[in-house]
Amino acid sequence: MVSTASLHHLRLFYAAYFGAMGLILPFFPVFLSASGMQVGLVGMFTGLLSLAKVIAPPWTGSVLDRYASPGAHHVRRFVLYASLTASLLSVSLVFAPPIWPLLCVTFGFGLLWAAVLPLADGISVTVSEAAIVEYGHLRLWGSLGFVAVSLAAGKWLVDAHIDAFPYGLAGLLLLMALAARGFPDDVGYNDWQTQEGGRYPAAFFFLLAASFLMQASHGAYYGLYSLYLMRLGYSGMEIGGAWVLGVLAEILLMWCGSRAVQNADPAWVLSGCLLLAALRWLGIGLLHQWYWLALLQLLHAASFAAFHVAAITAVRRLAPSSRHAAAQGWYSAAGFGLGAMVGITGCGMIAQHIGFPQAFFVCMGIALLGVPFAMKLGGARRRNRIY
């Protein structure tokens, strides 16, 4: 059964999960540095979290598909226990054990944290395909949580309370566990398209390639954009405003456009998003005036939000019925794991040796490379409109 309360639990999960992301991305390195850790070790710890995003989602999905009973209830149990365990691991950061045990704790936390999101996304997109609620109306709560926690933590943690970072993180993970207890039960798949049998169709691998290239093309943005704007003379307030503007564009697309994106041909949606991403990276490399940069930030609605909605819907339709959890894991690992890691690392080296604009130009080329793969996504369109 899918009740109003169970949908609120999904919204709470997204708000807490991406709230934790809004805590980890900006402030985990600050916490480690405040603990006396050298810059090289800080990079190693944050790199472990990226590595976990490559390993955990497909492995967890495969195990659940193979050994767990069918339906959403085994996913709910896994997300519950994984969130509780990750919360305990985050609290253990307070005790500052020696480096090697701390590395193991961090990697274990990263594996659990990375594993749960694709599983929740799988439930959400199934609910959406069953014409119960739009996926974007659930997922946008993650964007709101990210903004709220980032702003609150920036005001409170950095000033004098960075040692409270593990407790704040543990609290958000407990909220994730609470949310998982009320996830929707099994949802009927009705008549929407899904692949039967045990093999992935070729289109699924084209989707993974397009997702990898899209996220790799974000490498300069996620890794260097703030530093680039600082070098152009923008203030901290202006830089923060640019990031918020991108998130607001993402929220608007999730709220107003997710239905249209899910009903459209994914080949054309994903190709269009990749082309707009290429335009965005080209513009950031060439245009430095604030009004151009503000307009380019609005393209985050395409390069992230629309692409993600179309891609995760296509994953659900292309995956064999016995491999849904693993398919969501492979999508997460290919894009948000491997793609992001390769993109950020590579763009950092390019910016160091050639320059920041050149890193964005390379990202433009990477996005364009994804277009031919996206255009091969036949067979992922729903036979009937969602609403």
FIGU-155363 format. One record per residue (C-alpha): x, y, z; residue number from 1. Coordinates in pm, 1 decimal, decimal comma. Layout:
X / Y / Z / NUM;
...
***
This chain:
0,0 / 0,0 / 0,0 / 1;
106,6 / 354,2 / -75,6 / 2;
-41,9 / 597,9 / 173,3 / 3;
0,3 / 970,3 / 217,7 / 4;
206,3 / 899,6 / 530,0 / 5;
442,1 / 667,3 / 339,4 / 6;
502,9 / 938,6 / 78,9 / 7;
586,6 / 1180,9 / 360,1 / 8;
842,7 / 925,5 / 480,7 / 9;
1007,3 / 931,4 / 137,1 / 10;
1015,7 / 1311,6 / 146,7 / 11;
1171,6 / 1301,8 / 494,1 / 12;
1433,1 / 1053,1 / 374,9 / 13;
1537,9 / 1276,8 / 85,0 / 14;
1551,6 / 1585,9 / 308,4 / 15;
1767,3 / 1404,6 / 565,7 / 16;
1991,5 / 1229,2 / 311,9 / 17;
2075,2 / 1539,7 / 113,6 / 18;
2089,3 / 1740,8 / 433,4 / 19;
2368,3 / 1501,7 / 537,1 / 20;
2530,7 / 1563,8 / 200,4 / 21;
2505,4 / 1937,3 / 264,1 / 22;
2691,8 / 1872,8 / 588,3 / 23;
2955,3 / 1632,6 / 456,4 / 24;
3064,1 / 1802,5 / 134,5 / 25;
3150,2 / 2144,5 / 281,1 / 26;
3234,9 / 2057,0 / 641,6 / 27;
3382,5 / 1706,4 / 666,8 / 28;
3720,8 / 1835,2 / 540,3 / 29;
3695,5 / 2125,8 / 786,8 / 30;
3628,0 / 1882,6 / 1073,1 / 31;
3924,0 / 1665,0 / 978,2 / 32;
4152,8 / 1965,7 / 947,4 / 33;
4038,5 / 2099,2 / 1286,0 / 34;
4128,7 / 1758,8 / 1433,4 / 35;
4489,8 / 1820,4 / 1331,0 / 36;
4494,4 / 1618,2 / 1010,5 / 37;
4727,5 / 1717,6 / 726,8 / 38;
4587,6 / 1824,0 / 390,1 / 39;
4703,3 / 1506,3 / 214,1 / 40;
4519,0 / 1286,0 / 462,0 / 41;
4208,7 / 1501,6 / 435,8 / 42;
4211,1 / 1437,0 / 61,8 / 43;
4250,5 / 1063,9 / 123,7 / 44;
3948,9 / 1057,1 / 355,6 / 45;
3723,0 / 1249,9 / 119,3 / 46;
3844,6 / 1030,8 / -167,4 / 47;
3728,7 / 721,9 / 23,8 / 48;
3373,9 / 857,0 / 22,3 / 49;
3391,6 / 893,1 / -356,3 / 50;
3529,2 / 540,0 / -391,6 / 51;
3242,0 / 407,5 / -180,0 / 52;
2992,8 / 552,7 / -430,1 / 53;
3151,5 / 339,6 / -701,3 / 54;
3152,9 / 14,5 / -503,0 / 55;
2849,0 / 8,1 / -275,3 / 56;
2538,2 / 76,6 / -491,1 / 57;
2575,4 / -197,3 / -756,2 / 58;
2702,7 / -454,6 / -506,8 / 59;
2421,4 / -390,4 / -259,7 / 60;
2158,9 / -391,1 / -533,1 / 61;
2287,5 / -720,0 / -671,6 / 62;
2279,5 / -886,5 / -329,6 / 63;
1926,6 / -766,0 / -258,5 / 64;
1804,2 / -878,1 / -600,3 / 65;
1957,5 / -1222,5 / -559,7 / 66;
1892,4 / -1312,6 / -197,3 / 67;
1608,6 / -1094,0 / -67,7 / 68;
1243,6 / -1164,8 / -118,4 / 69;
1068,2 / -957,0 / -384,7 / 70;
913,1 / -622,5 / -305,3 / 71;
987,4 / -297,3 / -130,5 / 72;
989,8 / -435,1 / 224,4 / 73;
1341,4 / -580,9 / 205,2 / 74;
1469,1 / -249,9 / 70,0 / 75;
1300,6 / -73,5 / 360,4 / 76;
1471,6 / -299,8 / 613,3 / 77;
1811,7 / -256,7 / 452,5 / 78;
1784,0 / 123,7 / 443,1 / 79;
1672,0 / 124,5 / 807,2 / 80;
1960,3 / -86,9 / 938,8 / 81;
2221,0 / 71,9 / 710,5 / 82;
2120,3 / 419,9 / 827,1 / 83;
2133,8 / 317,2 / 1193,6 / 84;
2477,0 / 159,4 / 1150,6 / 85;
2609,8 / 461,3 / 961,0 / 86;
2482,2 / 683,0 / 1242,0 / 87;
2684,2 / 484,6 / 1496,3 / 88;
2993,3 / 503,2 / 1277,8 / 89;
2958,9 / 879,5 / 1244,3 / 90;
2942,8 / 921,5 / 1623,1 / 91;
3265,2 / 719,9 / 1655,6 / 92;
3445,7 / 1000,7 / 1471,2 / 93;
3428,1 / 1196,8 / 1796,3 / 94;
3674,0 / 963,5 / 1966,0 / 95;
3948,0 / 1033,2 / 1706,7 / 96;
4099,4 / 682,0 / 1688,0 / 97;
4433,8 / 625,0 / 1512,3 / 98;
4445,9 / 692,7 / 1138,6 / 99;
4396,8 / 338,6 / 1006,1 / 100;
4091,7 / 255,0 / 1219,1 / 101;
3952,1 / 597,9 / 1133,8 / 102;
4000,4 / 523,6 / 764,4 / 103;
3807,2 / 198,1 / 806,8 / 104;
3527,0 / 376,4 / 992,5 / 105;
3505,9 / 643,5 / 723,3 / 106;
3502,7 / 389,3 / 440,5 / 107;
3240,8 / 178,1 / 617,9 / 108;
3024,9 / 483,7 / 667,1 / 109;
3071,5 / 577,7 / 301,5 / 110;
2963,6 / 232,5 / 181,5 / 111;
2644,1 / 239,6 / 384,6 / 112;
2562,3 / 600,1 / 299,5 / 113;
2617,5 / 545,5 / -72,7 / 114;
2413,7 / 224,1 / -83,8 / 115;
2080,9 / 354,0 / 43,0 / 116;
2001,0 / 636,7 / -200,3 / 117;
1961,0 / 427,7 / -520,0 / 118;
1730,1 / 192,1 / -330,3 / 119;
1507,1 / 477,0 / -215,1 / 120;
1513,5 / 619,2 / -567,2 / 121;
1396,4 / 282,9 / -698,4 / 122;
1091,5 / 292,4 / -471,8 / 123;
1018,7 / 654,5 / -560,9 / 124;
1033,0 / 605,5 / -935,8 / 125;
814,8 / 292,6 / -905,9 / 126;
558,1 / 497,1 / -714,2 / 127;
580,1 / 763,1 / -983,9 / 128;
540,2 / 515,2 / -1269,6 / 129;
230,0 / 379,8 / -1097,4 / 130;
81,6 / 729,4 / -1139,5 / 131;
63,5 / 796,9 / -765,3 / 132;
291,5 / 1100,2 / -732,8 / 133;
556,6 / 1264,5 / -950,7 / 134;
913,2 / 1157,3 / -875,9 / 135;
1027,9 / 1520,1 / -883,9 / 136;
776,5 / 1613,6 / -612,1 / 137;
947,8 / 1362,8 / -382,4 / 138;
1307,4 / 1428,3 / -482,2 / 139;
1292,4 / 1809,1 / -453,5 / 140;
1280,7 / 1771,1 / -74,8 / 141;
1640,0 / 1657,0 / -98,5 / 142;
1738,1 / 1985,8 / -260,2 / 143;
1553,6 / 2178,1 / 10,5 / 144;
1727,4 / 1974,9 / 280,8 / 145;
2067,8 / 2034,4 / 123,1 / 146;
2017,4 / 2412,6 / 116,7 / 147;
1873,9 / 2431,0 / 468,8 / 148;
2146,3 / 2223,1 / 634,6 / 149;
2430,7 / 2387,4 / 439,8 / 150;
2316,8 / 2735,0 / 541,7 / 151;
2254,2 / 2638,6 / 904,2 / 152;
2583,1 / 2451,4 / 937,0 / 153;
2775,7 / 2733,6 / 773,1 / 154;
2647,8 / 2973,9 / 1036,1 / 155;
2678,2 / 2745,0 / 1337,0 / 156;
2952,5 / 2487,2 / 1279,2 / 157;
3230,1 / 2694,8 / 1127,9 / 158;
3217,6 / 2967,5 / 1389,1 / 159;
3301,0 / 2765,8 / 1697,5 / 160;
3127,1 / 2428,0 / 1694,9 / 161;
3300,3 / 2216,9 / 1428,8 / 162;
3357,7 / 1946,3 / 1691,9 / 163;
2979,5 / 1889,8 / 1687,2 / 164;
2993,6 / 1777,5 / 1321,8 / 165;
2964,9 / 1401,5 / 1400,7 / 166;
2659,4 / 1457,3 / 1620,9 / 167;
2480,1 / 1661,5 / 1356,3 / 168;
2557,1 / 1395,7 / 1096,7 / 169;
2438,1 / 1116,6 / 1327,1 / 170;
2111,2 / 1300,7 / 1387,5 / 171;
2040,5 / 1329,4 / 1015,2 / 172;
2115,0 / 959,2 / 966,5 / 173;
1873,2 / 872,5 / 1246,7 / 174;
1609,6 / 1073,7 / 1060,3 / 175;
1686,1 / 861,3 / 752,6 / 176;
1629,2 / 545,3 / 957,2 / 177;
1301,9 / 684,8 / 1093,9 / 178;
1190,7 / 768,4 / 741,3 / 179;
1275,6 / 419,0 / 614,3 / 180;
1041,8 / 260,6 / 870,7 / 181;
746,6 / 409,2 / 686,3 / 182;
849,6 / 358,1 / 323,0 / 183;
568,2 / 242,8 / 91,2 / 184;
496,1 / -128,0 / 71,5 / 185;
497,6 / -312,9 / -259,5 / 186;
367,1 / -109,3 / -551,6 / 187;
197,1 / -271,9 / -847,4 / 188;
376,8 / -208,8 / -1175,9 / 189;
52,9 / -186,4 / -1377,8 / 190;
117,1 / -183,8 / -1752,8 / 191;
429,5 / 27,0 / -1777,7 / 192;
719,7 / -106,2 / -1973,3 / 193;
986,9 / -318,6 / -1809,9 / 194;
1231,9 / -570,2 / -1949,8 / 195;
1181,2 / -933,8 / -1863,5 / 196;
1446,0 / -1199,7 / -1839,7 / 197;
1785,7 / -1176,0 / -1678,6 / 198;
1992,9 / -967,8 / -1918,7 / 199;
2027,9 / -594,9 / -1948,6 / 200;
1941,0 / -460,0 / -2294,8 / 201;
2209,4 / -273,6 / -2488,3 / 202;
2026,4 / 53,8 / -2426,8 / 203;
2096,3 / 18,2 / -2054,2 / 204;
2472,3 / 31,2 / -2114,6 / 205;
2432,0 / 331,6 / -2344,0 / 206;
2247,0 / 498,0 / -2056,2 / 207;
2532,5 / 420,9 / -1816,5 / 208;
2782,3 / 569,2 / -2062,3 / 209;
2575,6 / 885,8 / -2105,3 / 210;
2537,7 / 919,1 / -1726,8 / 211;
2910,4 / 870,0 / -1670,7 / 212;
2995,2 / 1139,7 / -1925,1 / 213;
2735,6 / 1384,0 / -1791,9 / 214;
2866,0 / 1358,0 / -1436,1 / 215;
3229,2 / 1366,2 / -1550,1 / 216;
3146,7 / 1687,5 / -1736,2 / 217;
3042,6 / 1839,5 / -1401,5 / 218;
3395,6 / 1786,9 / -1267,1 / 219;
3509,7 / 2147,3 / -1306,0 / 220;
3180,4 / 2275,3 / -1166,6 / 221;
3170,2 / 2062,0 / -853,0 / 222;
3542,3 / 2076,0 / -789,0 / 223;
3650,6 / 2422,7 / -901,5 / 224;
3357,6 / 2658,3 / -954,4 / 225;
3379,9 / 2840,5 / -620,2 / 226;
3756,2 / 2881,9 / -650,3 / 227;
3717,3 / 3000,6 / -1009,5 / 228;
3466,1 / 3266,9 / -906,4 / 229;
3696,5 / 3379,5 / -625,1 / 230;
3976,3 / 3429,9 / -875,0 / 231;
3739,5 / 3634,7 / -1089,8 / 232;
3685,8 / 3866,8 / -792,8 / 233;
3344,6 / 3756,4 / -668,0 / 234;
3269,6 / 3773,6 / -295,8 / 235;
3174,7 / 3482,6 / -74,7 / 236;
2815,0 / 3602,8 / -63,9 / 237;
2800,0 / 3619,6 / -443,9 / 238;
2949,3 / 3272,6 / -477,6 / 239;
2698,8 / 3129,9 / -230,7 / 240;
2419,5 / 3302,5 / -418,1 / 241;
2532,5 / 3140,6 / -743,7 / 242;
2513,5 / 2794,4 / -590,3 / 243;
2172,6 / 2862,8 / -439,0 / 244;
2046,0 / 2988,5 / -776,2 / 245;
2144,7 / 2658,3 / -936,5 / 246;
1964,6 / 2461,3 / -666,1 / 247;
1653,7 / 2678,6 / -702,2 / 248;
1648,0 / 2606,1 / -1076,4 / 249;
1674,8 / 2235,9 / -991,8 / 250;
1383,7 / 2260,0 / -746,6 / 251;
1167,5 / 2444,7 / -1000,1 / 252;
1223,3 / 2176,7 / -1264,0 / 253;
1149,2 / 1900,0 / -1013,5 / 254;
824,5 / 2067,5 / -912,5 / 255;
693,2 / 2188,8 / -1247,0 / 256;
854,9 / 1972,3 / -1512,5 / 257;
917,1 / 1619,5 / -1385,7 / 258;
590,5 / 1485,8 / -1531,0 / 259;
674,6 / 1615,8 / -1877,9 / 260;
1028,1 / 1478,8 / -1854,1 / 261;
908,0 / 1130,8 / -1758,1 / 262;
654,7 / 1124,6 / -2041,7 / 263;
903,4 / 1241,6 / -2306,7 / 264;
1134,7 / 1025,5 / -2516,6 / 265;
1445,4 / 977,4 / -2296,4 / 266;
1676,2 / 978,8 / -2599,2 / 267;
1575,8 / 1334,7 / -2682,8 / 268;
1560,4 / 1455,4 / -2321,4 / 269;
1904,1 / 1322,6 / -2228,5 / 270;
2059,3 / 1444,2 / -2554,9 / 271;
1911,7 / 1789,5 / -2503,7 / 272;
2038,6 / 1799,8 / -2145,7 / 273;
2390,2 / 1705,6 / -2257,5 / 274;
2385,8 / 1978,7 / -2523,3 / 275;
2268,8 / 2235,9 / -2269,0 / 276;
2537,8 / 2118,2 / -2027,5 / 277;
2800,2 / 2169,6 / -2298,6 / 278;
2663,5 / 2521,7 / -2355,2 / 279;
2678,7 / 2585,7 / -1980,6 / 280;
3043,9 / 2483,8 / -1946,7 / 281;
3142,5 / 2680,1 / -2257,6 / 282;
2969,1 / 2989,8 / -2122,0 / 283;
3133,0 / 2962,8 / -1779,5 / 284;
3473,8 / 2940,4 / -1944,5 / 285;
3414,0 / 3241,2 / -2170,0 / 286;
3176,0 / 3478,2 / -1990,1 / 287;
3267,7 / 3635,9 / -1657,2 / 288;
2994,5 / 3897,8 / -1608,4 / 289;
2757,0 / 3823,8 / -1321,9 / 290;
2441,9 / 3834,0 / -1534,7 / 291;
2576,5 / 3574,0 / -1778,7 / 292;
2691,2 / 3350,4 / -1496,6 / 293;
2348,5 / 3381,3 / -1332,2 / 294;
2174,7 / 3279,0 / -1655,0 / 295;
2411,0 / 2987,4 / -1696,9 / 296;
2332,8 / 2868,7 / -1343,7 / 297;
1969,9 / 2827,0 / -1449,1 / 298;
2088,1 / 2551,3 / -1684,3 / 299;
2142,1 / 2336,8 / -1374,1 / 300;
1773,6 / 2253,8 / -1421,1 / 301;
1874,8 / 2067,8 / -1738,6 / 302;
2228,9 / 1942,6 / -1669,5 / 303;
2129,6 / 1788,0 / -1336,9 / 304;
1755,2 / 1784,6 / -1262,0 / 305;
1597,3 / 1695,9 / -1597,1 / 306;
1879,9 / 1456,0 / -1682,7 / 307;
1846,0 / 1273,8 / -1351,0 / 308;
1465,9 / 1243,3 / -1371,5 / 309;
1482,9 / 1108,3 / -1727,6 / 310;
1776,0 / 877,3 / -1655,3 / 311;
1641,0 / 720,5 / -1337,4 / 312;
1305,5 / 662,4 / -1508,5 / 313;
1481,9 / 497,5 / -1802,9 / 314;
1677,1 / 274,1 / -1564,3 / 315;
1351,0 / 151,0 / -1412,3 / 316;
1203,5 / 72,8 / -1753,0 / 317;
1511,9 / -86,0 / -1908,0 / 318;
1620,0 / -307,7 / -1618,6 / 319;
1519,9 / -675,6 / -1613,4 / 320;
1245,1 / -734,5 / -1359,0 / 321;
1482,1 / -940,6 / -1143,9 / 322;
1757,6 / -675,0 / -1136,0 / 323;
1586,9 / -349,7 / -1051,3 / 324;
1788,5 / -275,1 / -736,1 / 325;
2119,4 / -359,6 / -903,9 / 326;
2031,4 / -144,1 / -1205,3 / 327;
1970,9 / 160,5 / -987,2 / 328;
2302,9 / 86,4 / -817,8 / 329;
2490,6 / 66,6 / -1146,1 / 330;
2340,7 / 397,7 / -1257,2 / 331;
2448,8 / 564,4 / -932,1 / 332;
2796,7 / 410,9 / -946,9 / 333;
2857,6 / 501,4 / -1311,6 / 334;
2750,8 / 864,2 / -1278,4 / 335;
2764,1 / 996,1 / -924,1 / 336;
3046,8 / 762,1 / -828,8 / 337;
3295,7 / 697,7 / -1108,1 / 338;
3193,8 / 989,4 / -1331,7 / 339;
3216,2 / 1246,4 / -1054,4 / 340;
3544,9 / 1106,3 / -923,4 / 341;
3713,7 / 1101,3 / -1265,1 / 342;
3575,3 / 1442,6 / -1357,8 / 343;
3676,8 / 1622,6 / -1040,3 / 344;
4022,8 / 1465,2 / -1030,3 / 345;
4093,4 / 1523,3 / -1397,2 / 346;
3965,5 / 1880,8 / -1400,4 / 347;
4176,4 / 1964,4 / -1097,3 / 348;
4488,6 / 1854,8 / -1285,3 / 349;
4383,6 / 2044,2 / -1599,3 / 350;
4317,2 / 2364,4 / -1405,1 / 351;
4650,2 / 2338,5 / -1226,7 / 352;
4856,0 / 2294,0 / -1543,9 / 353;
4656,4 / 2482,3 / -1809,1 / 354;
4394,7 / 2701,0 / -1643,0 / 355;
4040,4 / 2714,4 / -1508,4 / 356;
3864,3 / 2815,2 / -1833,3 / 357;
4035,3 / 2529,4 / -2015,8 / 358;
3898,6 / 2283,0 / -1759,0 / 359;
3546,2 / 2400,3 / -1840,1 / 360;
3616,5 / 2373,3 / -2213,4 / 361;
3722,4 / 2011,3 / -2162,1 / 362;
3398,3 / 1953,8 / -1971,2 / 363;
3208,8 / 2090,3 / -2271,0 / 364;
3373,9 / 1829,5 / -2490,3 / 365;
3295,6 / 1551,5 / -2242,9 / 366;
2926,9 / 1646,9 / -2240,7 / 367;
2915,6 / 1642,7 / -2620,8 / 368;
3066,5 / 1292,7 / -2619,6 / 369;
2759,9 / 1172,5 / -2430,7 / 370;
2509,3 / 1278,6 / -2698,0 / 371;
2559,4 / 978,7 / -2933,4 / 372;
2508,8 / 738,1 / -2642,4 / 373;
2191,7 / 915,5 / -2530,2 / 374;
2048,1 / 902,1 / -2880,5 / 375;
2069,2 / 520,5 / -2875,1 / 376;
1822,3 / 492,3 / -2587,0 / 377;
1544,7 / 319,9 / -2772,4 / 378;
1298,6 / 108,1 / -2579,7 / 379;
1288,8 / 315,3 / -2261,9 / 380;
975,0 / 516,2 / -2335,7 / 381;
657,2 / 435,4 / -2150,4 / 382;
370,5 / 307,5 / -2363,4 / 383;
114,0 / 518,8 / -2181,4 / 384;
149,2 / 863,5 / -2027,7 / 385;
198,3 / 872,8 / -1653,2 / 386;
-84,3 / 1113,6 / -1586,5 / 387;
***
